[in-house]
Amino acid sequence: MKRAPQLAVMSILALSALPVAQGQCQYTVKSWAPWPCSGGLPMYSVITGLNNLEAWCGYRPKCHGATGDIPVYCPPGGSPQELPLPPGAGPKGAQAVAVNDFGVVVGFSFQGTSGTVKIGCIWKPDGTVTTIAPFPDGVISPPYAVNKQGTVVGTSAGKPYVWSNGEMTLIPTPVEFPGGYATDISDSGFVVGEYGHHSNGSLRGFRWRDGEFEVLEPAESYTVCRARGVNDAGVAVGSSNAYVIGVWVGSVATVWTKDEVIALPSLPGHPFSYAMSINSSGVIIGAASLTGYVDTQVAVVWINGEPHKLTDLMAPGTPSIGNAPHRINEVGEILPYGSNRILTPLSPLAADITGDCAVDGKDIAKVLADWGVTPWSAADLDNDGVVGGRDLALILGEWTGSR
């Protein structure tokens, strides 16, 4: 896999299998009311999973005087509802972590009194709860993601796993580097995750589908890497990192296309960055920081390969999201980590090719530059595989002029 220089990001995104995203000018925030508990402070839900139909899942702390968590699911346009505790759940309860477009929710229960053993489970729309048994010789099986087909990925017996139709399969990471977990799965079946450890330089991301395993290498001048998200085209995102004598000394948000390793540009004054999720439009979300510590961290969205501070794209009067982004879905909604809020794109301009919140001469210039048969071009506004007169007409129909 070839490592691409950072300055070549835009040309690579245009020519690779990564669709260049159309701009989203502003975001607004939706949040949910706290759970009714008698007396004391309100108990808010923590949203951990989001599908493409505005359904979400997560958990809420038990009411005052009790410890532990209760899994929660909110259907599209509905109200949050409690999910039943899985068999064997201990006093610390359970958490839901992901939901697909058919309402299948995955998560884990805390077994025993310590809460250190996490056993995976699946809540189906018919009300049944299925336990994901650990792989032989394993003791845990927490999942991280589920796709439309109901395939679940997670970790068990120190390896990443794929669970489908009641059967768990371990993804065979290199034997000399034990440990690993799968972090995401696309509806097309691509799985990403990581294995190894940063302390000895063996930490690597991986991409897997249908038995084919691929090691993802870090961007140039970095020593280790991790993969966190993948879209239907198999484009993976995560970070390349440098670790020296017990200290993280560098991190850059990274994209892995079919053939290239791309270091994404970070925000000015925030040299540390990482990516968490990517949708099929190529919008990437993550965070950047001054020193690599959370207290200097700001949420970032990369549009057309360029970073934007997410707070700069919030609609006037919108409350703070409070945390770095965790997931982005196919309609551009963003889920912050550890929050009860979801960010929703506000009236995006479909013909804003350059992502600058205006439809003007720069967008026409992009159409003229890509004129003809140009797959994966942002200028192909009608998605027919050809950049031409109909795309130009769509720009003129949404013309705003420079702002």
C-alpha positions in Angstrom: 0.0 0.0 0.0 1.5 3.3 -1.1 1.8 6.2 1.4 0.6 9.5 0.0 2.1 12.9 1.0 -0.3 15.1 2.9 -0.3 17.9 0.4 -1.8 15.5 -2.2 -4.9 14.8 -0.2 -7.4 16.6 -2.5 -6.1 15.1 -5.8 -6.1 11.6 -4.2 -9.6 11.9 -2.8 -10.8 12.9 -6.3 -9.1 10.0 -8.1 -9.5 7.2 -5.5 -12.5 5.1 -4.6 -13.4 7.7 -2.0 -16.4 9.7 -3.1 -15.8 13.4 -2.4 -18.4 14.7 -0.1 -20.8 17.6 -0.8 -20.7 20.3 1.7 -23.0 20.6 4.7 -23.2 24.2 5.7 -24.6 24.0 9.2 -25.7 21.6 11.9 -28.4 21.8 14.5 -28.7 19.6 17.6 -31.4 17.4 18.9 -31.5 16.1 22.4 -33.9 14.1 24.6 -35.4 14.8 28.0 -34.1 13.1 31.1 -35.7 10.0 32.5 -38.2 10.6 35.3 -36.6 9.6 38.6 -38.1 10.5 41.9 -36.0 13.2 43.5 -32.4 14.2 42.9 -30.6 15.0 39.6 -32.1 14.1 36.2 -30.8 10.9 34.6 -30.0 11.5 30.9 -29.5 8.8 28.3 -26.0 8.3 26.8 -26.4 7.7 23.1 -23.8 5.2 21.7 -25.3 4.0 18.4 -27.1 5.6 15.5 -28.7 4.1 12.4 -29.6 5.8 9.1 -33.3 6.2 9.9 -33.0 8.4 13.0 -33.2 5.5 15.5 -30.6 5.3 18.3 -29.5 3.2 21.2 -27.5 3.6 24.3 -28.0 3.3 28.0 -29.1 5.3 31.0 -27.8 5.1 34.6 -30.2 3.6 37.1 -32.1 6.0 39.2 -30.6 7.5 42.4 -29.6 5.1 45.1 -28.8 2.3 42.6 -25.7 1.7 40.5 -25.4 0.2 37.1 -26.9 0.9 33.6 -30.1 0.1 31.8 -30.0 -0.4 27.9 -32.1 2.0 25.9 -33.5 2.1 22.4 -35.3 4.9 20.6 -37.2 4.1 17.4 -37.4 6.6 14.5 -39.5 9.6 15.6 -40.4 7.8 18.9 -39.5 8.0 22.5 -36.7 6.2 24.3 -37.6 2.9 25.8 -35.8 0.5 28.1 -34.6 -2.8 26.8 -34.7 -5.9 28.9 -31.6 -7.0 30.7 -29.9 -10.0 29.1 -29.7 -13.3 30.8 -26.9 -13.4 33.4 -26.6 -9.6 33.7 -25.0 -8.6 37.1 -25.9 -5.6 39.2 -24.0 -3.2 36.9 -26.6 -3.9 34.2 -26.0 -3.6 30.5 -25.4 -1.2 27.6 -26.5 -1.0 24.0 -23.8 0.1 21.6 -25.1 -0.1 18.0 -28.3 -0.4 16.0 -28.9 -1.3 12.3 -31.7 0.0 10.0 -33.9 -2.9 10.9 -33.9 -2.1 14.6 -31.5 -4.9 15.6 -29.6 -3.6 18.7 -26.3 -5.0 19.9 -24.6 -4.4 23.2 -23.2 -6.2 26.2 -24.1 -7.1 29.8 -21.8 -6.7 32.8 -21.4 -10.2 34.3 -20.7 -10.8 38.0 -20.4 -8.1 40.7 -17.2 -6.5 39.4 -18.5 -5.5 36.0 -15.2 -6.4 34.3 -16.6 -9.3 32.2 -18.7 -8.1 29.2 -20.8 -10.6 27.4 -22.3 -9.6 24.0 -26.0 -9.6 23.3 -28.5 -8.9 20.6 -32.0 -7.3 21.1 -34.3 -8.1 18.1 -37.4 -6.2 17.2 -39.6 -9.1 18.2 -38.5 -8.7 21.8 -36.1 -11.7 22.0 -32.6 -11.3 23.5 -29.7 -13.4 22.2 -26.4 -13.8 24.0 -23.2 -13.9 22.0 -21.2 -16.6 23.7 -17.4 -16.0 24.0 -15.2 -18.0 21.7 -13.8 -21.2 23.3 -11.0 -20.2 25.7 -12.4 -16.7 25.8 -14.3 -15.0 28.7 -15.7 -11.8 27.0 -17.5 -11.1 23.8 -18.5 -7.3 23.6 -19.6 -6.1 20.2 -18.8 -2.8 18.6 -21.0 -2.6 15.5 -23.7 -4.3 13.5 -24.7 -3.9 9.8 -27.9 -4.3 7.9 -27.5 -8.0 7.4 -27.3 -8.4 11.2 -23.6 -9.3 11.2 -21.9 -8.3 14.4 -18.2 -7.5 15.0 -16.3 -7.2 18.3 -13.7 -9.0 20.3 -13.4 -12.3 22.1 -10.5 -14.6 23.1 -8.1 -11.7 22.4 -9.1 -11.6 18.7 -11.5 -9.6 16.5 -14.6 -11.6 15.7 -17.4 -11.6 13.1 -20.7 -13.1 14.4 -23.5 -14.1 11.9 -26.4 -16.5 12.2 -25.4 -17.7 15.6 -21.8 -18.5 14.6 -18.7 -16.6 15.7 -15.6 -16.5 13.5 -12.3 -15.1 14.7 -10.4 -12.9 12.2 -6.9 -14.3 12.1 -4.5 -11.5 12.9 -0.8 -12.2 12.7 0.2 -14.8 15.3 3.2 -12.9 16.6 1.1 -9.9 17.6 -1.7 -11.1 19.9 -4.7 -9.1 20.8 -7.2 -7.2 18.7 -10.7 -6.2 18.1 -13.0 -5.2 15.3 -14.4 -1.7 15.5 -16.7 -1.3 12.5 -18.5 -3.2 9.7 -20.1 -1.7 6.6 -23.3 -2.9 5.0 -21.1 -4.2 2.2 -19.2 -6.4 4.6 -16.0 -4.6 5.1 -14.6 -4.9 8.6 -11.9 -2.8 10.2 -10.2 -2.9 13.5 -6.7 -3.2 15.1 -4.3 -5.6 16.7 -0.9 -5.5 18.4 0.3 -2.9 20.9 1.9 0.6 20.6 4.5 -0.1 23.2 6.5 -2.5 21.0 5.5 -0.8 17.7 3.2 -3.6 16.6 -0.1 -1.7 16.7 -1.7 -1.8 13.3 -5.1 -1.3 11.8 -6.6 -4.0 9.5 -9.3 -4.3 6.9 -11.1 -7.6 6.2 -13.8 -9.0 4.0 -14.8 -12.5 3.0 -11.7 -14.0 4.4 -9.2 -11.5 2.9 -7.1 -9.8 5.6 -5.2 -6.6 4.9 -2.7 -4.9 7.2 -3.1 -1.1 7.2 0.2 0.7 7.5 0.7 4.1 9.1 1.2 7.3 7.2 4.7 8.4 6.4 6.9 9.3 9.4 4.5 7.6 11.9 5.2 4.2 13.5 1.8 2.7 14.5 -1.8 3.1 13.4 -5.4 2.2 14.3 -8.5 1.9 12.2 -11.9 2.9 13.6 -14.5 3.3 10.8 -15.2 2.1 7.2 -17.8 2.9 4.6 -19.4 0.7 1.9 -16.6 1.4 -0.6 -14.2 -0.1 1.9 -12.5 3.2 2.6 -11.2 3.1 6.2 -10.4 5.9 8.6 -8.5 6.1 11.9 -5.1 7.5 12.9 -1.4 7.1 12.4 0.6 7.6 15.6 4.1 8.0 16.9 5.0 6.6 20.3 8.4 7.1 21.9 9.6 5.9 25.3 6.1 5.6 26.8 4.9 8.9 25.3 2.6 9.7 22.4 4.4 12.3 20.3 2.3 12.5 17.3 -1.1 11.5 15.8 -2.7 12.3 12.4 -6.1 11.5 11.1 -5.6 8.9 8.3 -7.6 7.5 5.4 -6.9 4.2 3.8 -8.3 3.8 0.2 -7.8 0.7 -1.9 -4.3 1.7 -2.8 -3.3 4.8 -0.8 -2.5 5.8 2.8 -3.6 9.5 3.2 -2.7 11.8 6.1 -5.5 14.3 6.5 -4.7 17.9 7.2 -5.4 19.0 10.8 -6.7 22.3 12.1 -4.3 25.2 12.4 -2.8 25.1 15.9 -4.0 21.6 16.5 -1.3 19.2 15.2 -2.7 16.1 16.9 -5.7 14.5 15.1 -7.6 11.3 14.6 -10.6 10.2 12.6 -13.5 8.0 13.9 -16.0 7.5 11.2 -16.7 8.0 7.5 -20.0 7.8 5.5 -20.4 6.8 1.8 -20.4 10.5 0.8 -16.9 10.8 2.1 -17.6 13.0 5.1 -15.2 12.1 7.9 -15.5 13.0 11.6 -13.0 13.0 14.4 -11.1 15.4 16.6 -7.9 17.5 16.8 -5.9 18.8 19.7 -3.0 20.9 20.7 -1.1 18.4 22.8 -2.8 15.0 22.3 -4.7 15.4 25.6 -8.5 15.6 25.8 -8.5 19.0 27.5 -7.3 20.6 24.3 -9.5 18.6 22.0 -12.0 20.0 19.5 -14.5 18.2 17.2 -13.6 18.2 13.5 -15.4 17.3 10.3 -13.5 16.8 7.1 -15.4 17.9 4.0 -13.8 17.4 0.6 -10.6 16.4 2.6 -10.5 19.8 4.4 -10.9 20.1 8.2 -13.5 22.3 9.8 -14.0 22.9 13.5 -17.5 21.5 14.1 -18.5 24.3 16.3 -17.9 26.8 13.4 -20.6 24.9 11.4 -23.3 24.9 14.1 -26.4 26.9 13.5 -26.8 30.1 15.6 -28.2 29.4 19.0 -27.4 25.7 18.9 -26.1 24.3 22.2 -22.6 22.9 22.5 -22.1 19.2 21.6 -19.7 18.9 24.5 -17.7 15.9 23.1 -15.8 14.7 20.1 -17.7 13.0 17.3 -18.1 9.2 17.5 -20.1 8.2 14.4 -21.6 9.7 11.3 -24.4 8.0 9.4 -25.4 7.9 5.7 -27.6 11.0 5.9 -24.8 13.1 7.6 -26.1 13.0 11.2 -23.3 13.0 13.7 -23.2 11.3 17.1 -20.9 12.9 19.7 -19.2 10.5 22.1 -20.9 10.1 25.6 -23.7 12.5 24.9 -27.5 12.6 24.7 -27.4 14.7 21.6 -27.3 14.1 17.8 -26.2 16.7 15.2 -28.3 16.9 12.1 -27.3 18.7 8.8 -29.4 21.8 8.3 -30.6 22.5 4.7 -27.5 21.4 2.8 -27.0 22.7 -0.7 -26.7 19.7 -3.0 -24.9 21.8 -5.7 -22.2 23.1 -3.2 -19.4 21.0 -4.7 -16.6 22.9 -2.9 -18.2 22.7 0.5 -17.9 26.5 1.2 -21.7 27.0 1.8 -22.2 28.8 -1.5 -23.1 27.7 -5.1 -21.0 30.0 -7.3 -18.3 30.2 -9.9 -16.0 27.8 -8.0 -18.6 25.0 -8.4 -18.9 25.7 -12.1 -15.1 25.6 -12.4 -15.2 22.1 -10.8 -17.8 20.9 -13.3 -15.7 22.2 -16.2 -12.5 20.6 -14.8 -14.2 17.2 -14.5 -16.3 17.4 -17.6 -16.9 14.0 -19.2 -16.9 10.5 -17.8 -15.5 11.0 -14.4 -16.4 8.4 -11.8 -16.4 9.4 -8.1 -16.4 13.1 -8.9 -18.2 15.5 -6.6 -19.2 17.4 -9.7 -21.4 14.4 -10.8 -24.4 15.9 -9.0 -27.0 13.6 -10.5 -24.8 10.5 -9.9 -25.0 9.1 -13.5 -21.3 8.6 -13.8 -20.9 11.6 -16.2 -20.1 15.2 -15.4 -22.0 17.3 -18.0 -24.9 19.6 -18.8 -27.4 18.3 -16.3 -24.9 18.8 -13.5 -24.3 22.4 -14.7 -28.1 22.9 -14.8 -28.4 21.8 -11.1 -25.7 24.4 -10.1 -27.6 27.1 -11.9 -30.8 26.0 -10.2 -29.3 26.5 -6.8 -27.2 29.5 -7.6 -26.4 31.7 -4.6 -23.4 33.6 -5.7 -20.3 34.1 -3.5 -21.0 34.8 0.1 
